């Protein structure tokens, strides 16, 4: 059986596993936002950064990328993703229906924020998000790099995200 993964943040530009097929995917009921404090990859416990997560919203639709793991790598891909994404238990692993651009609907693994976890931000204002992203740095590098790469890859994929554009412009102003 195929393993599909729904990417909406860093998986767009750094999947970290062999991909056999990719397609534009649409996930209903969730919104992409910087709603998770990052205490490992893009910040520290003392100075958390922010990373994207899917937050449940009934009317929302999140556009992203559906990635099918190379056949034969499903188990190791899932193990890799769990090590990467579940490092602090702020994400919940979900199997969700994703509609592909060619009309197919596939079941995909994705990672959503646990709204009861201490790393859930609870809806920070965009200006506050920009201030945090501009200064934070973690084990995988500066928080700015995460924002800029994600925004650029969404643009390349033809997926508009006005909040990420605003944040990119504002963070560049802050950073000079």
C-alpha positions in Angstrom: 0.0 0.0 0.0 1.2 3.5 -0.9 2.3 6.0 1.8 1.2 9.5 1.0 2.3 12.4 3.1 0.7 15.9 3.1 3.3 18.7 3.3 2.4 22.3 4.0 5.6 23.7 5.6 9.2 22.4 5.5 8.2 19.1 3.9 7.6 21.3 0.7 11.3 22.0 0.4 12.9 19.4 2.6 10.9 16.1 2.6 13.9 14.1 3.8 12.6 10.8 2.2 12.6 9.4 -1.3 9.6 10.7 -3.2 8.1 8.7 -6.1 5.3 11.1 -6.9 4.2 14.5 -5.9 1.0 16.5 -6.6 -0.7 19.6 -5.5 -3.0 18.6 -2.6 -5.9 20.2 -0.8 -6.9 19.4 2.7 -10.3 20.6 4.1 -10.9 21.5 7.7 -7.4 22.8 8.5 -5.5 26.1 8.2 -1.7 26.5 7.8 -0.3 29.1 10.3 2.6 29.8 12.6 0.7 28.4 15.6 3.5 26.3 17.1 6.5 27.4 19.2 9.6 25.6 18.1 12.0 24.7 20.9 14.2 22.4 18.9 14.5 23.0 15.2 14.0 26.8 14.8 14.3 28.0 18.4 15.2 26.9 21.9 13.3 26.4 25.1 14.7 29.8 26.4 13.9 31.6 23.1 11.3 29.7 21.1 10.9 30.2 17.4 7.7 29.6 15.4 6.9 26.9 12.9 3.9 26.2 10.8 1.3 23.7 11.9 -2.2 22.8 10.8 -4.9 24.1 13.1 -8.3 22.6 12.8 -10.9 25.1 11.4 -14.2 23.8 10.0 -14.3 26.2 7.0 -10.6 26.2 6.2 -8.8 24.7 3.3 -5.1 24.2 3.2 -3.3 23.8 -0.1 0.0 22.0 -0.1 1.9 19.1 -1.6 1.0 15.4 -1.5 4.1 13.3 -1.5 4.1 9.6 -2.2 7.0 7.7 -0.7 9.1 5.6 -3.0 7.7 2.0 -2.9 9.5 -0.2 -0.4 10.5 2.8 1.8 7.1 3.2 3.6 8.2 1.9 7.0 11.5 3.8 7.1 9.7 7.0 5.8 7.1 6.8 8.6 9.9 6.2 11.2 11.8 9.2 9.9 8.8 11.4 9.9 7.9 10.4 13.4 11.4 11.2 14.7 11.4 14.5 12.9 7.8 15.7 13.5 7.0 14.2 16.9 10.1 15.3 18.7 8.2 17.2 21.3 4.7 15.7 21.0 3.2 19.1 20.0 2.1 17.5 16.7 -0.5 14.8 16.4 -0.1 12.3 13.5 -3.3 12.1 11.5 -4.4 10.1 8.4 -6.5 12.5 6.4 -8.2 12.6 2.9 -6.3 14.8 0.5 -7.7 15.8 -2.9 -5.0 15.8 -5.6 -5.0 18.2 -8.5 -5.9 15.4 -10.9 -9.1 14.6 -8.9 -7.9 11.6 -7.0 -8.4 11.5 -3.3 -5.7 9.8 -1.2 -5.3 9.1 2.4 -2.2 10.9 3.6 -0.3 11.2 6.8 0.1 14.7 8.1 0.9 16.4 11.4 -1.4 18.8 13.0 -1.0 20.9 16.2 -2.4 19.5 19.5 -4.4 22.6 20.6 -3.9 21.6 24.2 -0.1 21.4 24.0 2.0 24.0 25.7 3.7 24.8 22.3 0.4 25.8 20.7 0.5 29.6 20.4 -3.2 30.2 20.5 -3.2 32.7 17.7 -0.4 35.3 18.0 -0.8 38.5 16.0 1.2 38.7 12.8 3.5 41.4 14.1 4.3 39.3 17.2 5.0 36.3 14.9 7.3 38.5 12.8 9.3 39.7 15.8 9.8 36.1 17.0 10.8 34.7 13.6 13.2 37.6 13.0 15.3 36.7 16.1 14.9 32.9 16.8 17.5 30.3 16.0 17.5 26.6 16.7 19.2 23.3 15.9 18.2 23.4 12.2 19.2 27.1 11.8 17.5 30.5 11.8 13.7 30.8 11.9 14.0 33.3 9.0 15.3 30.5 6.8 12.3 28.4 7.5 9.9 31.2 6.7 11.7 32.3 3.5 12.1 28.8 2.1 8.5 27.9 2.8 7.1 31.1 1.3 9.4 30.7 -1.8 8.3 27.1 -2.4 4.6 27.9 -2.0 5.2 30.6 -4.7 6.9 28.1 -7.0 4.0 25.7 -6.5 1.5 28.4 -7.4 0.0 28.3 -3.9 -0.7 31.8 -2.6 -0.4 32.5 1.1 -0.9 36.2 1.9 0.0 35.8 5.6 3.4 34.2 4.7 4.0 37.1 2.2 3.2 39.7 4.8 5.5 37.9 7.3 8.3 37.6 4.8 8.2 41.3 4.0 7.9 42.3 7.7 10.7 40.0 8.8 13.0 41.3 6.1 12.3 44.9 7.4 13.1 43.9 11.0 16.3 42.1 10.0 17.4 45.1 7.9 
